[in-house]
Amino acid sequence: GSLSTVAGLVLGVPLGCLVVFLLVTGPWQDPVLQRYLSHPVEKAEVVLFFCALAALAVKLMEYGKERLALARPLLPAWKGRPVPVTDAPALAAHLAHLPLRVRRTLIGRRAQGVVDFVASRGSAYQLDDQLRSLADQDALSQEGSYGFLRLITWAIPILGFLGTVLGITDAVAGVTPERLEKNLNAVT
């Protein structure tokens, strides 16, 4: 979650600023696009959009890592009979030899948590409760990892509304009674 936030800020802000620069003063200048980037609020929205894209790109890469980890056998193949609790330390050692990128995935952490629980207790008693607890922790972690994206999806419409209010304020501020009397169509 924090990796997507960092990527959103470290990659998204410079990329968004570069795009704004290229559209406003650089080679991508276009009168139609310039109309939509005339106010600083609109430029900030473009930067926030690129922050969200960068964060989503990291989320997509994390998803790919999770899929690869799910396709890989984490533990030795099950032979169809119960595994004794005394094998838990050996299973923990087996998990410790997996690459770090696999151990850091959701499935890698979950497997390690289960094996550690059984090894520390010397029993599988209440393992189902522990599995529910691990699932709840992972769900909360996943939900929290989208906090930055939720902030952006909340902020962009608010900034859009703010830009509208500021635009209307600028338009109304330029209206004088003389101008209103002379050309009502231009004022509206």
Secondary structure, DSSP 8 states (H G I E B T S, - for coil): -HHHHHHHHHTHHHHHHHHHHHHHTSTT--HHHHHHTSSHHHHHHHHHHHHHHHHHHHHHHHHHHHHHHHHS--S----SS---GGGHHHHHHHHHTS-HHHHTSHHHHHHHHHHHHHHHHTS-TTHHHHHHHHHHHHHHHHHHTTHHHHHHHHHHHHHHHHHHHHHHHHHHHT--HHHHHH-HHHH-
